[in-house]
Amino acid sequence: MIFNYNPTLCSETPTDCHFEIRNYQAGVAIHNSNINANHLIYCRSGRARINSTLFHNETLCAGEIMFIPRTSEYSGEALSDVSLFFHTFNNTVCSRKLHSIVPLQP
């Protein structure tokens, strides 16, 4: 069983920037094929084995964080009951409207 929780963690809402907490039971497969974004995975509790196009069989334990850059998909398996915090982002920090603001003159 997978339980997903999407908390409101900040008041800003840039495009392509998402936070999600996912809980997996031991033995459940973990997979993401979104190669158009960067991923930070923080292990809140438990252990998971993660494979990527960049590395194989890395174990992510409670308190550890893993960065997976765009163009790399990843998959894995929950080695125990595990709670993972996912941050997916695409370097978009603000909307185009903010780029058009003219600086104040002294």
Contacts in CASP RR format, 6 or more apart in sequence:
PFRMAT RR
TARGET T0000
AUTHOR 0000-0000-0000
METHOD contacts of the structure
MODEL  1
MIFNYNPTLCSETPTDCHFEIRNYQAGVAIHNSNINANHLIYCRSGRARI
NSTLFHNETLCAGEIMFIPRTSEYSGEALSDVSLFFHTFNNTVCSRKLHS
IVPLQP
1 25 0 8 1.000
1 28 0 8 1.000
2 22 0 8 1.000
2 23 0 8 1.000
2 24 0 8 1.000
2 28 0 8 1.000
3 22 0 8 1.000
3 23 0 8 1.000
4 20 0 8 1.000
4 21 0 8 1.000
4 22 0 8 1.000
4 23 0 8 1.000
5 20 0 8 1.000
5 21 0 8 1.000
5 22 0 8 1.000
5 23 0 8 1.000
6 18 0 8 1.000
6 19 0 8 1.000
6 20 0 8 1.000
6 21 0 8 1.000
7 19 0 8 1.000
7 21 0 8 1.000
9 19 0 8 1.000
14 89 0 8 1.000
14 92 0 8 1.000
14 93 0 8 1.000
14 94 0 8 1.000
14 95 0 8 1.000
15 90 0 8 1.000
15 92 0 8 1.000
15 95 0 8 1.000
16 37 0 8 1.000
16 88 0 8 1.000
16 89 0 8 1.000
16 90 0 8 1.000
16 92 0 8 1.000
17 87 0 8 1.000
17 88 0 8 1.000
17 89 0 8 1.000
17 90 0 8 1.000
17 92 0 8 1.000
18 86 0 8 1.000
18 87 0 8 1.000
18 88 0 8 1.000
18 89 0 8 1.000
19 85 0 8 1.000
19 86 0 8 1.000
19 87 0 8 1.000
20 85 0 8 1.000
20 86 0 8 1.000
20 88 0 8 1.000
21 44 0 8 1.000
21 83 0 8 1.000
21 84 0 8 1.000
21 85 0 8 1.000
21 86 0 8 1.000
22 83 0 8 1.000
22 84 0 8 1.000
22 86 0 8 1.000
23 81 0 8 1.000
23 82 0 8 1.000
23 83 0 8 1.000
23 84 0 8 1.000
24 30 0 8 1.000
24 48 0 8 1.000
24 78 0 8 1.000
24 81 0 8 1.000
24 82 0 8 1.000
24 84 0 8 1.000
25 78 0 8 1.000
25 81 0 8 1.000
26 78 0 8 1.000
26 79 0 8 1.000
26 80 0 8 1.000
26 81 0 8 1.000
26 82 0 8 1.000
27 77 0 8 1.000
27 78 0 8 1.000
27 79 0 8 1.000
28 77 0 8 1.000
28 78 0 8 1.000
29 75 0 8 1.000
29 76 0 8 1.000
29 77 0 8 1.000
30 48 0 8 1.000
30 50 0 8 1.000
30 74 0 8 1.000
30 75 0 8 1.000
30 76 0 8 1.000
30 77 0 8 1.000
30 78 0 8 1.000
30 84 0 8 1.000
31 74 0 8 1.000
31 75 0 8 1.000
31 76 0 8 1.000
32 39 0 8 1.000
32 73 0 8 1.000
32 74 0 8 1.000
32 75 0 8 1.000
33 73 0 8 1.000
34 73 0 8 1.000
34 88 0 8 1.000
35 70 0 8 1.000
35 71 0 8 1.000
35 72 0 8 1.000
35 73 0 8 1.000
36 70 0 8 1.000
36 90 0 8 1.000
37 70 0 8 1.000
37 88 0 8 1.000
37 89 0 8 1.000
37 90 0 8 1.000
38 67 0 8 1.000
38 68 0 8 1.000
38 69 0 8 1.000
38 70 0 8 1.000
38 88 0 8 1.000
38 89 0 8 1.000
38 90 0 8 1.000
38 91 0 8 1.000
39 67 0 8 1.000
39 68 0 8 1.000
39 74 0 8 1.000
39 86 0 8 1.000
39 87 0 8 1.000
39 88 0 8 1.000
40 65 0 8 1.000
40 66 0 8 1.000
40 67 0 8 1.000
40 68 0 8 1.000
40 86 0 8 1.000
40 87 0 8 1.000
40 89 0 8 1.000
41 50 0 8 1.000
41 60 0 8 1.000
41 65 0 8 1.000
41 66 0 8 1.000
41 68 0 8 1.000
41 84 0 8 1.000
41 85 0 8 1.000
41 86 0 8 1.000
41 87 0 8 1.000
42 63 0 8 1.000
42 64 0 8 1.000
42 65 0 8 1.000
42 84 0 8 1.000
42 85 0 8 1.000
42 87 0 8 1.000
43 60 0 8 1.000
43 61 0 8 1.000
43 62 0 8 1.000
43 63 0 8 1.000
43 64 0 8 1.000
43 65 0 8 1.000
43 82 0 8 1.000
43 83 0 8 1.000
43 84 0 8 1.000
43 85 0 8 1.000
44 62 0 8 1.000
44 63 0 8 1.000
44 83 0 8 1.000
44 84 0 8 1.000
44 85 0 8 1.000
45 62 0 8 1.000
45 81 0 8 1.000
45 82 0 8 1.000
45 83 0 8 1.000
46 61 0 8 1.000
46 62 0 8 1.000
46 79 0 8 1.000
46 80 0 8 1.000
46 81 0 8 1.000
46 82 0 8 1.000
46 83 0 8 1.000
47 59 0 8 1.000
47 60 0 8 1.000
47 61 0 8 1.000
47 62 0 8 1.000
47 78 0 8 1.000
47 79 0 8 1.000
47 80 0 8 1.000
47 82 0 8 1.000
48 59 0 8 1.000
48 60 0 8 1.000
48 76 0 8 1.000
48 77 0 8 1.000
48 78 0 8 1.000
48 79 0 8 1.000
48 82 0 8 1.000
48 84 0 8 1.000
49 57 0 8 1.000
49 58 0 8 1.000
49 59 0 8 1.000
49 60 0 8 1.000
49 76 0 8 1.000
49 77 0 8 1.000
49 79 0 8 1.000
50 58 0 8 1.000
50 59 0 8 1.000
50 60 0 8 1.000
50 66 0 8 1.000
50 68 0 8 1.000
50 74 0 8 1.000
50 75 0 8 1.000
50 76 0 8 1.000
51 57 0 8 1.000
51 58 0 8 1.000
51 74 0 8 1.000
51 75 0 8 1.000
51 76 0 8 1.000
52 58 0 8 1.000
52 68 0 8 1.000
52 72 0 8 1.000
52 73 0 8 1.000
52 74 0 8 1.000
52 75 0 8 1.000
53 71 0 8 1.000
53 72 0 8 1.000
53 73 0 8 1.000
53 74 0 8 1.000
54 68 0 8 1.000
54 69 0 8 1.000
54 72 0 8 1.000
58 66 0 8 1.000
59 79 0 8 1.000
60 66 0 8 1.000
60 84 0 8 1.000
68 74 0 8 1.000
70 90 0 8 1.000
END
